[in-house]
Amino acid sequence: MSINEHIAESFNNAGLSDSQINSVFTGIAKLRAEEKSFNTSFENNWSAALTASECFYILINDAQRSYRKYISSFSDEGVIEQKKSTYIALYNLQKRAAQQYLEILTLIKNGFSDGAFARWRSMYELSVIASFIHKFGEDVAEKFIAASSSEDRYDWAMASGVFPETKRHVTFGDILKHCDIDTEVWKENYTVANQTVHASPQGTFGRLGEREGDTSQSQRGDYGITAPAIHSANTLALISSMLFSVFPEEETMDKMALAANWLEELIDIYCDTHERLFPEDR
């Protein structure tokens, strides 16, 4: 059975009439045409910004490859053992963050700023966990790794010794208060991201991708993509820096410095593009 025959049978099974089927196919053709038109317009307007995001990912990947090569060739196993769990935990957190960065970029390219910002929320939480592990070291890292095969979400953080033994459960908020990230800088954005993720009135009536006075139906758009693009790059840089500092190595640090320099350019490109397209937001 061909794909067309299969879908035709499914339409019949669902009870759609011939006129309803024709209407559905007309709607699908219109949807695909709108997607193609949006992609063309988006590429024309945001080409430099998208290139900046992709370039940043390549630079971070290059630094990570250099670091892995350095670690694999490390001759002093005793030194490695002292921070082995910290390295493994941060390595996997960084790898997960890098994947989420690409997910966010995919959502941005397709005009889904709210989805991209919601995904950045997860990246931010990874950076908080990474910071906590980086600060408190091996005992915490070992418990974090061990918890991967259990139902424990945050109680592994008890190994840090900063929580009273009588505490029943550790929450993400507890960890946030004890990590080295400047939480005040991110507080407002994290609050907005939470509203975007949850079924809140703020996230429903104040969507990131919806301009004031916009009464159009839900659809793709390039308004609001600057925030998740910049935040995700900043967060990936932060987590990568924590990983690379476990066993500092000159070549990796040089590559990370280059990525950090490019991050400044990325921010300028996105802000300049947004101001050009939406001058009323300046």
KETOR-487869 format. One record per residue: residue in three letters; x, y, z of N, C-alpha, C in turn. Coordinates in steps of 0.2 Angstrom, whole numbers, plus 5000, padded with zeros to 4 digits. Each point is the difference from the previous one (the first is absolute). Example, Ala and Ser with C-alpha at 12.3 -4.5 7.8 and 13.67 -1.06 7.14 Angstrom:
residues 2
Ala506649725039499650065000500450065000;Ser499850054996500450065001499650055003;
***
This chain:
residues 282
Met500449945000499650065000500450065000;Ser499950054995500450065000499850055006;Ile500450055001499950055005499350034999;Asn499950024993499350034998499449965002;Glu500149934998499549965001499849995007;His500650005004499949995008499750065003;Ile500150064998499750065003499350004997;Ala499949984994499350004998499549955004;Glu500349955001499649955004499950025007;Ser500550045003499950035007499550055000;Phe500050044994499550055000499349975000;Asn499949954996499449965000499849975006;Asn500549975004499949975006499750055005;Ala500350065000499850065004499350034999;Gly499749984994499450024998500050074996;Leu500550024997500050064997499749994993;Ser499650054998499750004993500550034995;Asp499849994994500550024994500150075001;Ser499550045001500150085001500450015005;Gln500049975006500450015006500749984999;Ile500149954996500749984998500350054996;Asn499650024995500350064995500250065004;Ser499650025005500150065004500649995004;Val500149935003500649995004500650014996;Phe500049974994500650004995500250084998;Thr499450044999500150074999500450035006;Gly499749995006500350035006500849975000;Ile500149944999500749985000500550034995;Ala499750014994500450044995500150075002;Lys499550035003500150075003500550005005;Leu500049955005500550005006500749994997;Arg500149964995500749994998500250064996;Ala499650034996500250064997500250065004;Glu499650005006500250055005500649995003;Glu500249945002500649985002500650014996;Lys499949994993500550014995500150085000;Ser499550035000500150084999500350035006;Phe499849975006500350025006500849995000;Asn500249944999500749985000500450044995;Thr499750024994500450044995500150075003;Ser499450035003500150075003500450005006;Phe500049945004500450005006500750004999;Glu500249964995500749994997500350074998;Asn499650034996500250074998500150055005;Asn499650005006500150055005500549985005;Trp500049935002500449985005500649964998;Ser500250004994500649964998500650015004;Ala500250065001500650015004500049985007;Ala499450015003499949985007500049925000;Leu499749974996500049925000500749984999;Thr500450034995500749984999500450015007;Ala499950055003500350025007499949945005;Ser499349985000499949955005500349934998;Glu500049984993500349944998500850015001;Cys500350054999500750015001500249995007;Phe499650035005500149995007500049935002;Tyr499549964997500049935002500649964997;Ile500250024994500649974997500650015005;Leu500150075002500650015004500049975007;Ile499449995003499949965006500249934999;Asn499749974995500249934998500749994999;Asp500350054997500849994999500350005006;Ala499850055005500350005006499949935004;Gln499449984999499949935004500449944997;Arg500050004994500449954997500850005002;Ser500250065000500750025003500149975007;Tyr499550025004500049985007500049925001;Arg499549974996500049925000500749974998;Lys500350034995500649974998500550015005;Tyr500050065004500550015005499949955006;Ile499349995002499949965005500249934999;Ser499949974994500149934998500849995000;Ser500450054999500750004999500350015007;Phe499650025005500350025007500449945003;Ser500650005002500449955002499949995008;Asp499950055003499949995008499349985002;Glu499949945000499449975002499850025007;Gly500550015005499850025006499750075001;Val500250044995499750075000499349994997;Ile499949964995499349994997499549975006;Glu500349965003499549965005499850055006;Gln500350055001499850055005499450044998;Lys499950014994499450044997499649964995;Lys500149935000499749964994499350015000;Ser499650005006499350005000499850074998;Thr500350055002499950074998500050014993;Tyr500549974997500150014993499549964996;Ile499849945002499549964997499350035000;Ala499850035006499450035001500050074996;Leu500550045000500050064996500049994992;Tyr500449954999500049984992499349984998;Asn499749965003499349984998499550065000;Leu500150045005499550065001500250054994;Gln500650004998500250054994499849974994;Lys500049934999499849974994499250014999;Arg499749995006499250014999499950074999;Ala500350055002499950074999500150014993;Ala500649984997500150014993499549974995;Gln499749955002499449974996499450055001;Gln499950025006499450045001500150074996;Tyr500650024999500250064997499849994992;Leu500149944997499849994994499250004999;Glu499749975005499350005000499750075000;Ile500350045004499850075001500150034993;Leu500549994997500250034993499549984995;Thr499849935000499549984996499350035001;Leu499850015006499450045001500050074998;Ile500650035001500150074998499950014992;Lys500449954997500050004992499249994998;Asn499649975003499349994998499550055003;Gly500350055004499650055002499649995006;Phe500249955005499749995006500450025006;Ser499950075001500450035005499849975007;Asp499349995001499849985007500349935001;Gly499949964995500349935001500750005001;Ala500450054997500750005001500250035007;Phe499650045002500150035007499849955005;Ala499549964999499949955005500549945000;Arg500349994994500649955000500650035004;Trp500150074999500550035004500049995007;Arg499450005003499949995007500349935002;Ser500049954996500349945002500850015000;Met500250044995500850015000500250045006;Tyr499650055002500250045006500049955006;Glu499549965001500049955005500749965000;Leu500249984994500649965000500650045002;Ser500050064999500550045002500150015007;Val499450005003499950015008500349935003;Ile499849954997500249935003500850004999;Ala500250024994500749994998500450055005;Ser499850065002500350045004500049975007;Phe499549975002500049975007500549955001;Ile500049954995500549955000500750034999;His500150054996500750034999500250035007;Lys499650025004500150045006500249955005;Phe499649945001500149965006500449934998;Gly500149994994500549954998499849935000;Glu500549955002499949934998499549975004;Asp499950015006499449965004499450014997;Val499850074998499450024997499949974993;Ala500650004996500049974993499949935000;Glu500349965005499949935001499249985001;Lys499750045005499349995001499650024994;Phe500150054997499750024994500049944995;Ile500549984998500149944996499649945002;Ala500149985006499749945003499250015000;Ala499850065000499250015000499749994994;Ser500450004994499849994994499649934999;Ser500149965004499749935000499449995006;Ser499850065002499550005006499550054998;Glu499550015005499550054999500250075004;Asp500650005002500250065003500150064995;Arg499750055001500150064996500550055002;Tyr500050025007500450055003500349985006;Asp499849955003500349985007500749985000;Trp500349994994500749985000500450075002;Ala499750055000500350075002500250005007;Met499749955004500150005007500749995002;Ala500449974995500749985001500450065000;Ser499750064999500450065000500150025007;Gly499649985005500150025007499750075002;Val499750034995499750075001499350005002;Phe499649945000499449995002499949965007;Pro499650025004499949965007499849934999;Glu500349965004499849934999499349985001;Thr499750055003499249995002499650014993;Lys500350034995499650024994499849944997;Arg499350004998499749944997500249994993;His499950064996500250004993500350064998;Val500550004995500350064997499650014994;Thr499950074999499750024994500550044995;Phe499750014994500550044996500150075002;Gly499550035004500150065003500550005005;Asp500149955004500549995005500750004997;Ile500049974994500749994997500250074997;Leu499550034997500150074997500350055005;Lys499750005006500350045005500749995002;His500349944999500749995002500549994994;Cys499850024994500449994994500350074999;Asp500650004996500350064999499850054994;Ile499449984997499850044995499650065003;Asp500150054997499750075002499349994998;Thr499649975005499349994999499650064998;Glu500250065003499650064999500050024993;Val500549994996500150024993499549964996;Trp499949935002499549964996499349995003;Lys499950035006499449995003499450024996;Glu500050064997499450024996499949954994;Asn500549994997500049964994499749935001;Tyr500349975006499849935002499250005002;Thr499850065003499350005002499650004994;Val500250044994499650004994500049934997;Ala500649975000500049934997499649955004;Asn499950015006499549965004499350014998;Gln499950064999499350024998499949984993;Thr500549994996499949984993499949925000;Val500349975004499949935001499449975002;His499850045006499449985003499350034998;Ala499549975002499350034997499850065004;Ser500550055001499950065004499650054995;Pro499650055004499750064996500550044997;Gln500650015003500550044997500349974994;Gly500149945000500349964994499550004994;Thr499350005002499550004995499850064997;Phe500050065004499850064997500650054999;Gly500649985002500650044999500649964996;Arg499849964995500549964997500650044997;Leu500549975000500750034998499950024993;Gly499749954995500050024993499450044998;Glu499750035004499450044999500150075001;Arg500050044995500150075001499450045003;Glu500150055003499450035003499550034995;Gly499449985001499550024995499949954995;Asp500449955000499949944994499449965002;Thr499550004995499449965001500049944995;Ser500649994996500049944996499949935003;Gln499949954996499949945003500749975002;Ser500149955004500649975001500449974994;Gln500650024999500449994994500750015001;Arg500449994995500750015001500150074999;Gly500650025003500250075000500750015003;Asp500350064998500750015002500050055005;Tyr499550025003500050055006500149965006;Gly500550025004500149965006500649955000;Ile500349994995500549954999500750025003;Thr500150065001500650035002500249975007;Ala499550015005500149985007500349925000;Pro499649954997500249935001500749994996;Ala500150044995500649994996500650025004;Ile500050065003500550035004500149965007;His499549985003500049975007500349934999;Ser499849964995500249944999500849994998;Ala500250054996500750014999500450015007;Asn499850055003500350025007500049945005;Thr499549965000499949945004500549954998;Leu500049984994500549954997500750025002;Ala500250074999500650025001500249995008;Leu499550015004500150005007500149935002;Ile499649954998500149935002500749974997;Ser500150024994500749984997500650025004;Ser499950075002500650025004500149965006;Met499449985003500149975007500349934998;Leu499849974995500349934998500850014999;Phe500150054996500750014998500550025006;Ser499750025005500450025006500249955005;Val499749944998500149945005500749984999;Phe500349994994500749994999500250054995;Pro500250065002500250064995500549984996;Glu499950024993500549984995500050064995;Glu500650024999500150064996499750014993;Glu500149954996499750004994499250005000;Thr499749965004499350015001499750065003;Met500450035004499850075003500150054995;Asp500550004995500150044995499350004995;Lys499849944999499449994995499450025004;Met500049995006499450035004500050085000;Ala500650025000500050085000499850024993;Leu500249974995499750024993499349995000;Ala499749955003499349995000499650065004;Ala500350025005499850055004500050074997;Asn500550014996500150064996499450004994;Trp499949944998499550004994499350015003;Leu499949985007499450015003499850075000;Glu500550045001499850075001499850034993;Glu500349974994499850024994499349974998;Leu499849945003499449974999499450055003;Ile500250025006499550045003499950074997;Asp500550034997499950064996499649994994;Ile500149944996499749994994499349995001;Tyr499849965005499349995002499650065002;Cys500350045004499750065002500050054995;Asp500550014995499950044995499549984995;Thr499949944999499549974995499350015003;His499949995006499450015003499850085000;Glu500550045001499850075000499950034993;Arg500349964995499850024993499349984998;Leu499849945002499449984999499450025004;Phe500250025006499550025005500250065003;Pro500150064997500250065002499750035006;Glu499349985001499650035006500249975006;Asp500449945000500249975006500750035003;Arg500350044996500750025001500150035008;
***
